[in-house]
Amino acid sequence: MKKNICSMPLTHYPPISPFHGKMLLKGDDDVAKRNMVIIIIVLILVAAVVSVYQYNSTRNMTFNEAVTNHLNGSEITSIEIIRSGKDEKELTVVDPSEIEKVMAALAPIKLKKEGLSNIKFNESYWITLKTQEQQKMGITLYDKKYMSVFEHGEESNPSRTSSYQITNESDLEIIGNLFK
C-alpha cells in the first residue's frame, strides 16, 4: 500500500536546523565553549592592535625623535634651504657653527603625527640635511605649523615620508634671518 506523502504528520518532515529536536551531547557543549573563548581572544587582540595604532598615530614627539635619531647631527656637513612664498630664495649653510644654530632652533619643536593632504600655507622652507654631499634628510616647514620629513633611503632601508603638525610655539627666526 502506498503512503500519501501529504497525509504524513509534521513530525516526519526533515528538521529545520541540524539541532532541531536533538539533545546536545556533552561534547557539543565543550566545543561551543571553546569557540566562544577563541572569539573573545580574537576580539581582544583586534582591540589591542587598534589601540596601539591609535596611540602611535596621536603620540607627540620631538624633532629629535622624528629626525636626528635617524641621523647623527655631527655628520651634517651642509644644510640647503629653499624659501618659497613671496620670493623664492635658496642658500646653503656650510659653517659648522651655523649648522649647529639651525639644528638647535629645530630641536625644541614638538610634533604630532598627522596627514598633510589639505593644508594652506603662505611660506615654506625646504631644508635638506647633507652628509659628505649626500642627501640624508629632507624637511619641509609650512608656516611654522606643519612639518614633513623625508628620509632618503638606501638599498637596505627604503625612503620614507612622515607628516606632522607642530604643537608648540618655536623660535624659527634663525632660519628666516639666514636669508637677510
C-alpha positions, 0 to 999 in steps of 0.5 A: 500500500502506498503512503500519501506523502501529504497525509504524513504528520509534521513530525516526519518532515526533515528538521529545520536546523541540524539541532532541531529536536536533538539533545546536545551531547556533552561534547557539543557543549565543550566545543561551543565553549571553546569557540566562544573563548577563541572569539573573545581572544580574537576580539581582544587582540583586534582591540589591542592592535587598534589601540596601539595604532591609535596611540602611535598615530596621536603620540607627540614627539620631538624633532629629535625623535622624528629626525636626528635619531635617524641621523647623527647631527655631527655628520651634517656637513651642509644644510640647503634651504629653499624659501618659497612664498613671496620670493623664492630664495635658496642658500646653503649653510656650510659653517659648522657653527651655523649648522649647529644654530639651525639644528638647535632652533629645530630641536625644541619643536614638538610634533604630532603625527598627522596627514598633510593632504589639505593644508594652506600655507603662505611660506615654506622652507625646504631644508635638506640635511647633507652628509659628505654631499649626500642627501640624508634628510629632507624637511619641509616647514609650512608656516611654522605649523606643519612639518614633513620629513623625508628620509632618503633611503638606501638599498637596505632601508627604503625612503620614507615620508612622515607628516606632522603638525607642530604643537608648540610655539618655536623660535624659527627666526634663525632660519628666516634671518639666514636669508637677510 
